[in-house]
Amino acid sequence: MDYMYILALAIFFLLLRTRLRNALRANSRQPIGDNSPQENPAQRLQEAQRDKVVCAQDRAIGRPGRIIRPRTTLFGMSERDVVRTYRLSSRAILFLYEDLCCDLEPLANRHHAVPGLTKLLGALKFFGTGSFQTPLSVIVGMTQASFSRHLAQVLKAMMKWMRKYIVYPTDPVELQQIHSGFMDIAGMPNVLGAIDCTHIAFTPRSEEESSFRNHNHFHSMNVQVICDAHLQILNVVAKFPGSCHDAYILAHSSMGTHFPEGKYGEG
């Protein structure tokens, strides 16, 4: 009889302790002096049911929960690693980002929106390596679909600012600086630029394959580039297929017209 009494008393104190602990937890969640209205139980039940439906749909189609990957950044990288990864110095990247940030920064105030600098770094890595989007998207910290969308956004922003960086000078002082640059490094007088064409491989539409096939038997765009003695790009022509000869591109470009007219002086 004494054992039964002690067992009943222990169970009573155990239940009392559990009830007090639950009450203390509930009080700790409610700030002292908080007069805000209590949450509606019906609303809580509705939200719980909606969450169950969403989870059930995700399981039905085999879709995993959202995973926020670590985003790439310049911080913590040495200058040598930055140049090797993005083919530009950190100073050049940040200088470029100052011009593009208004077009790259997310408009929404979401917590996990992709920053503009991350978009730019992902695009620069894609340009510098020529790799596929899927492995690069994992490194940058986003899905392949997001990477493709942000890549188009970066390209559009760069095209908007292209005329600021790629422009052939017409001022006599700037032209003389180009003269002096080539004279200093090679002793060549009256040089106004170094010109060449390069083939950029890509896959054209089936009906255009023949015109884009170059002399090396692959499909490409034949791109003409002019630079100064410091490798600064001054002019780019990127509208001719790979089957076009370099001389044909020069003759049908603006530079091929301006030089015979003497617009840039002797050179």
N, C-alpha and C positions, 0 to 999 in steps of 0.2 A: 504493500500500500504506500509506503514512504517513497519507494522508487517511482511509482506512478505519479505521485504528487510532485516530485522533483522534476520529472520529465515534462509534465504539463506546465510547470512554472518556467522551465527553460524555453519551451516553445513559445510561451506568451512573451517573454522578454525578447526573443529573437524576432518575432513579428513586430513588436513595438520598435525595436531598433531599426528594422527595415523601413517602417513607415516614417520614422523621424529622419532617416537618411534621405528618403525621397523628397520629403518636405524641404529639407535644407538645400538640396539640389535645385528645386523649383524656385526657391527664394533667391539663390545665387544668380540665376538667369535673369531675374527681374531687378534692374537697378533701383537703388533706394531713392525714393522720392519721384519715381517715374510715374507720371499720371497719364501716360499714353493709353489709348484704348486697347483692350485685350483683343488678341487675334480671334477672328471668327472661327469656331470649330468647323462649321460647314465649309468655309473657304479652305481651311487646312485639309479637310477630307477630299475636297475637289482637286486640290493641287497634288495630293498624294496619288489619287486615281489617275490623273493625267500623267504623272511621272511613271506610273506602272505601265500605262499604255505605250509611252515613248520607249521605255526599256524593252517591252515586249516586241515592238516593231523593230528595234535595233537587233534584237536576238534573232528575229524571224528572217531578216535579210542578211544576217551575218556581219553587221556593221559594228566595229568596235567603238568604244567611247572616244571622245575627242582627246587627243594628246598634243600638248603644247611643247614643241621641241625647243631646245636652246637655240637662240638666234645668234648668227655670226656677228662679230664686232671687231673693231680695230684695237680695242683696249687689251693690253696684255701681250700684244704681238711685237716682236722686234722689227726694226725698220727693214732688215734683210728679209724676214719672212713676209712682210707686207708686199715688198717689191716682187718677190718670187711668187706670191700667190695671186696678186692682182695686176702685176706688170706696171704699177704706178706707185710712187711714193705716197706715204700717208698725207703729206702736205698737199700733193696734187689731188688726192682723192677728196680731202676736205674742202679744197678750193673749188673743185667741181661740184661738190654737194651743196655749197652755198648758192650756186646758180640754179640747181635742180630741185632744191628742197621744197619749194612752193608747189611743184608739180608732182612730188613723190610722197609727201607726208600724207597719212590717212586723214580723211575728212571726218570720220566717225571717232567718237571718244571711247571706243571699246578698249578693254583692258589688254587684250591680246592682239591688237591690230599690228600689222607688220610695219616697223619703222621705215622711214624713207632711206636712211643710211643702209639698212639691211638689204633693201631692194637694189640699191646701187652697187653694193659689194657683190651681191649674187650675180648681177649682170656683168660686172667687170671680170669676175672669175669665169663666167661662161665665155666671154669674149677672149680672155687670155688663154684658156685651155682648149676650147673647141670641143668640150666633152658633151655628153648627153644631159638632158635636163633632169632626168630621174635621179642619178647619183648626186648631182650638184644640189638638187633641192633638199636632199637629206643633210648634206654638209651645211647648207645655209640655214636650215631650220624651218622648212615649210613643205607643203605638199607639191607634187609636180604641177598640178593644175594652178595653184597659187603662183608658183615660180614662173610658169608660162605667162600668166596674166600680168605679173609685175615686170617681167622682161619687156613685154610690149609697152608698158607704161614708161619704163626707163628709156627705151628707144624713141618713143614719141617726145619725151622731154629733151633728149639729146638733139633730135632733129630741130626742135624749136630754137635751141641755142647754138646750132651748128655754125651759123654765119659769124658768130663772135669769135670762134676759135679757128675756123678754116676759111681764110680769106687771103687772096693774093694782093700784096700792097701795090698801090699806085703812086704813093708819095715818093718823090725823088730821093729824099733822105733815107727812107726805108729800103729802096732799091739799091742805093749805094752801100748800105749795110750788108745786103746779100752779096754784092760784088766783093766787098772786103772779106766776108766770111770764107768764100771759096778761095780767094787769093791767099789768105793766111794758111789754110790747111793744105792746099795743093799747088799754089803758085799759078792758078789758072785765072787769067783776066777775063772780064766781061761775062761772067757766068751769072745767070739770073735764076738758077734752080737746077736741081737734079730730078729727072723725070724717068719713070719706068712704069710698066704695067704688070699686074700680078693677077693670077687666076684664082678666084674664090669659088671653091666647089659647092654645088648645091644640086638639088633634084628638081628639074623643071617639069612642066606638064608634058604629057605624052605627045601632044601635037606640036610641041616646040623643041623636042629633043635634038633634032638635027642642027638647028641654029645655035644651040648652046654647047655642042660638042666641039672641044678645042683640038689643037694639033697633038696633044698628049692623050687623046681618046678618053676624056672624061668630061662631064658637063660642068660648066662654070660660067661666071661673069668675069669679063676682062676689065679690070678696074685700073684706071690711070691715076697716078699719084705724083705730085710735085712737092718737093721739100727744099729747105734751105740747107746751109752748111751745118746747122745745129740740129738737123733732123726734125725740124718743126714743119708739119704738113701745111702747105699753103693752098693746095688745090686738089680736088678729087672729082673724077668723072666715073660714075658707077651706074651706067645705063646701057652698056653694050654687051652682047652675048659673047661667049667664049670663042666663037668662030671668027670674030672680027680681029684683024691684025692691029698691032700697036700703032702703026703709021696711019691707019684708017681712023682710029679713035682720036689721035692728035689732030688730024686734019678736020674732023667734024666736031671738035670741042671749041669752047670759047677762047682758050689759050692759043689754039692753032690759028684763030682768026685775028686775035689782038697782036700777036708778035709780028706778023708780016705788015700790019698796019702801023707799026712803030709806036704802039701805045705805051710800051715799057722802055722805050729808048733802045740803045744799042746793046746787044747781048746775044 
